[in-house]
Amino acid sequence: MLDPPMPNPAREHAWFRFAAKHQGKVTRCVYDVQGRLVNQVVELPRGDGIIRTTSWVTADVQSGVYFVVLRAGEMQKSQKLIVTK
């Protein structure tokens, strides 16, 4: 599960809530519209289904559209995020 990023649009930071039932690492990546990786967080092995929150400081990127991708084993979910300055 990957909830929509908040706030959206984001100015200085964005928060992401997620939960995974997969026994293994959970990776949260942010890509720009050209498919370039701009941020990545690898979480420790999870699998308990508990909702967790991670954040991304958007101060280093330009205004635009980004895609948040959560991967856990075979599961992959994505959400669109707009960053405004």
ZIFENMO-V879571 format. One record per residue. RES is the residue in three letters. SS is DSSP state (alpha for helix, beta for strand, coil for the rest). PHI is phi in whole degrees, 0 to 359 (999 if undefined). PSI is psi in radians with two decimals (999 if undefined). Layout:
res	ss	phi	psi
RES	SS	PHI	PSI
RES	SS	PHI	PSI
This chain:
res	ss	phi	psi
MET	coil	999	2.35
LEU	beta	225	1.96
ASP	coil	287	2.76
PRO	coil	301	2.51
PRO	coil	297	2.61
MET	beta	226	2.43
PRO	coil	287	2.85
ASN	coil	216	1.82
PRO	coil	283	2.70
ALA	beta	253	2.63
ARG	coil	248	-0.97
GLU	coil	248	-0.48
HIS	beta	202	2.83
ALA	beta	223	2.57
TRP	beta	246	2.50
PHE	beta	231	2.24
ARG	beta	256	2.36
PHE	beta	211	2.82
ALA	coil	213	2.49
ALA	coil	224	2.43
LYS	coil	261	-0.04
HIS	coil	286	2.34
GLN	coil	276	1.68
GLY	beta	159	-3.04
LYS	beta	289	2.63
VAL	beta	242	2.23
THR	beta	244	2.28
ARG	beta	245	2.08
CYS	beta	240	2.63
VAL	beta	238	2.24
TYR	beta	241	2.58
ASP	beta	277	3.12
VAL	coil	291	-0.26
GLN	coil	268	0.08
GLY	coil	85	0.17
ARG	coil	277	2.36
LEU	beta	289	2.16
VAL	beta	247	-0.28
ASN	beta	198	2.51
GLN	beta	213	2.40
VAL	beta	231	2.21
VAL	beta	252	2.07
GLU	beta	273	2.73
LEU	beta	295	2.85
PRO	beta	309	2.31
ARG	beta	233	-3.06
GLY	coil	152	0.13
ASP	coil	268	-0.10
GLY	coil	75	0.08
ILE	coil	286	2.42
ILE	coil	286	2.26
ARG	beta	236	2.82
THR	beta	234	2.40
THR	beta	228	2.75
SER	beta	232	2.90
TRP	beta	220	2.17
VAL	beta	277	2.07
THR	alpha	267	0.12
ALA	alpha	297	-0.43
ASP	alpha	273	-0.04
VAL	coil	243	2.79
GLN	coil	280	2.83
SER	coil	300	2.51
GLY	beta	158	-2.95
VAL	beta	258	2.36
TYR	beta	229	2.75
PHE	beta	239	2.20
VAL	beta	264	2.21
VAL	beta	237	2.22
LEU	beta	251	2.20
ARG	beta	237	2.34
ALA	beta	213	1.82
GLY	coil	62	-2.21
GLU	coil	276	-0.21
MET	beta	278	2.38
GLN	beta	218	2.22
LYS	beta	233	2.60
SER	beta	222	2.69
GLN	beta	219	2.60
LYS	beta	268	2.45
LEU	beta	229	2.34
ILE	beta	255	2.28
VAL	beta	249	2.25
THR	coil	238	2.59
LYS	coil	247	999
